[in-house]
Amino acid sequence: MDVSSRHHLRSDDIDEIGDALRTGLGVELDGDAYERVTFADEEFEIVLVDGDPLVWYPDGEPFVTVAGANRTDPSTGVVTVDAGAVSFVSDGADVMRPGITAASPEITAGDLVVIQEAAHGKTLAVGRALVDGTEMDGESGKVVSSLHHVGDELFEFSV
């Protein structure tokens, strides 16, 4: 990932990010320095909070990265998977119904979601819901498309 530009955010941009994350995930970001980073070889942007990539814009809307979710512990927009799904989701696999133990009921198809493991509540990935949260329980079928996961290029990014 080749950095194209990097600049500090104004307070109104920081407020906009904070409002979106508070509304969508029930989280508060706490940082002193916020920098937007764009890449020459990627379509998304990220925001460094005190030097850590905690926010990204996968489709023009701010959302937490895996590191950001682990730091802020979202209370909504969460899909929880069982131990059997952990290795697959951590490697970037989409989430299938049989592996789900819980899903926030307010999730609607198309929403960005945080995917956590059940035992410790650690975030493994971020994805896009393919169905509503109330429809995620079941025996078969893909319900979340993985976009970013532990160990991928974004997770390993540092400046």
Secondary structure as UniProt FT lines:
FT   STRAND          3..8
FT   HELIX           11..25
FT   STRAND          34..39
FT   STRAND          45..49
FT   TURN            50..51
FT   STRAND          52..57
FT   STRAND          63..64
FT   HELIX           66..72
FT   STRAND          78..81
FT   HELIX           83..90
FT   TURN            91..92
FT   STRAND          95..96
FT   HELIX           97..99
FT   STRAND          100..103
FT   TURN            105..106
FT   TURN            109..110
FT   STRAND          112..117
FT   TURN            118..120
FT   STRAND          123..129
FT   HELIX           133..135
FT   STRAND          142..149
FT   TURN            150..151
FT   HELIX           153..156
//
